């Protein structure tokens, strides 16, 4: 109201030319635009999903560590907070440790790709637990003292594990995965082609399990020579817990670029029950002709994208078939 009264008074004083009144009207309009923009930004912040809450902190990052958040690739460093839906990736010389609020420690070896889903469907035959998906590479897990009652589930496309109190090492490559339980107890999980994980045999401290996708799990009393030879050397020691300043002084990841299809194809082609959020996540990338072309070329690996690329034509509302009158004379005879 004050803005409107001020404008009216200026117009009255403007005289025939009306110049001061016109300038003030423009200032008032600019003020309204700024207020609307602020209100829109505030509504956007308030409408963010609760899933965007931070769940952990990168406490060690050496070499190249990248973070895929939404459809964008970011460069991560120590102190960066982790959110549900994030994908962490190290290069051939990169290593990383993530510490969660409940004390869980995850160590990523070189050439490792780890996915923390926003929400994971749990099959009735599988034990519950917070899901962690190892897409490729080496992972070391050390559960914390405040582990949830239902524990954790770590899954690959070939082999998974359910545990609440354990130290374990997991390696995933191509269609095969291997697991060594350093201490504690765990239960083997066997994912099927759709990603539904059924519970398998119990695993004791010191035991080693391996499985090729769609085959039976092999359990041995100790790791094989190839597993020990290729395991990252620093996995022989306990993962470093580094709370304190990294938790109180968070850092923001640095934007790099929007992901190309080849950089996220493993996510788009995950087992069906694991990739439910991918259409919503990457739909905006279809504006990129190269991304759109690659999605269309690989449609058989993710058929749910067909309705996005080729939406059905809406029915033509209100359109009726033309009515034709009989040309024969139907008048009654007199």
Buried (B, 14 or more C-beta within 10 A) or exposed (E): EEBEEEBEEBBEEBEEEEEEBBEBBEBBEEEEEEEEEEEEEEEEEEEEEEEEEBBBBBBBBBEBBBBBBBBBBBBBBBBBBBBBBBBBBBEEEBBBBBBBEBBBBBBBBBBBBBBBBBEBBBBEEBBEBBBBBBBBBBBBBBBBEEBBEEBBBBBBBBBBBBBBBBBBBBBBBEEBBBBBBBEBEBBBBBBBEEBBBBBBEEBEEEBBBBBBBEEEBEBEEEBEEEBEEEBBEBBEEEBEBBEEEBBEEEBEBEEEEBBBBEBBBBBBBBBBBBBBBBBEBBBEBBEBEEBBEBBEEBEEEBEEBEEBEEEEEEEEEEEEEEEEEEEEEEEEEE
